Amino acid sequence: MGWRRARRRYKRWLERSGRFYVALVFTVVVVSYVAVPFVASLIDAVDDYNPIYYDPKDFARQAYQEQREKVSTGLPTWEVLFKIVLVIAVGLVWRVLMPSRSPDRTSPPR
């Protein structure tokens, strides 16, 4: 008997506002996994490179980058593809879980 009551309560919660919270938690998890490390590495890269004087390692770094660009195949890694799929999944979750119009509300009288 208790199992049915809990199931009914959970279903009612999902119908009312639960879908929004599920989509919100999924979005927060994906953004924290995809966007936060990217922005943090970008800020760190901009902050770290501020040479006051000439550094002989700059030519070695530039040569290494050029060599690395020639070797790369141009295909994204599986991590990049996984992050793209996660971002697309966030859009799909919001589209599927959120109704286009709230069924509880009625239009105001004119």
Number of C-alpha atoms within 10 A of each C-alpha: 5 7 8 9 10 11 11 12 12 12 12 12 12 15 12 11 11 15 18 17 12 14 20 15 12 17 19 12 13 17 16 12 13 17 12 12 12 12 11 11 11 12 11 11 11 10 9 9 8 8 8 6 6 7 9 8 9 11 10 11 11 11 12 12 12 11 11 11 11 10 9 9 8 8 8 9 8 9 9 12 12 12 16 12 11 19 16 11 15 19 12 13 17 17 12 12 16 14 11 8 7 9 7 6 7 7 5 5 4 3
